[in-house]
Amino acid sequence: MGKVTFNITMSLDGYSAGPNPRADEPLGDGGERLHEWALRSAAWRETHGYEDGAEDRNSEIVRESTANVGAYLMGRKMFDGGEGPLDESWHGWWGENPPYGVPVFVLTHHEREPLEMQGGTTFEFVNDGIEPALERARAAAGERDVVIAGGADVAQQYLRAGLVDEFQVSVAPILLGGGVRLLDGLGNDEIALEADRAVHTPEATHLRYRVVR
């Protein structure tokens, strides 16, 4: 069985999205700046159908984070930014060929039939909780990893439930001044962490942690 993990970028002041997230700016004001380190990398650009890009340590980090993924978990807001009933006409932010290439299980309170896309991505909508969603993701992933794609609230839920094996936080050298905190409300003795690795680049510092059980 693979690991349950996540890889999320946050600002130096602890935010994984900026203030005022909305449908046309899902990462909030200034939030897109968080991911500049990844967007310029050759690895990210290849998976999104672009050429060129920087072949550097940041690109290696991106490749590493997707090398053994068998399934993803994703919050409803990351899929469509909404809160009400699911819009059957909405196919996600990524076009007809999303960059995932494996099943993606979307946590929601509403029902929708699975959405099969190009390139091996199928969005499946789970409305009975985080543990059933993880069970389905594990079954789909087999021996490979299950990655929590986001957002911060979903990562927090799985951490709090003791279901995460390891995670990586990429700290971008920017200050957002407000928004969505990645690790908000998790400061207690029930979650013990062991620092596993730190990779420093001019664009971001990548910190990996194991969850100690």
Order of alpha helices (4+ residues) and beta strands (2+ residues): beta-beta-alpha-alpha-alpha-beta-alpha-beta-beta-beta-alpha-beta-alpha-beta-beta-beta-beta
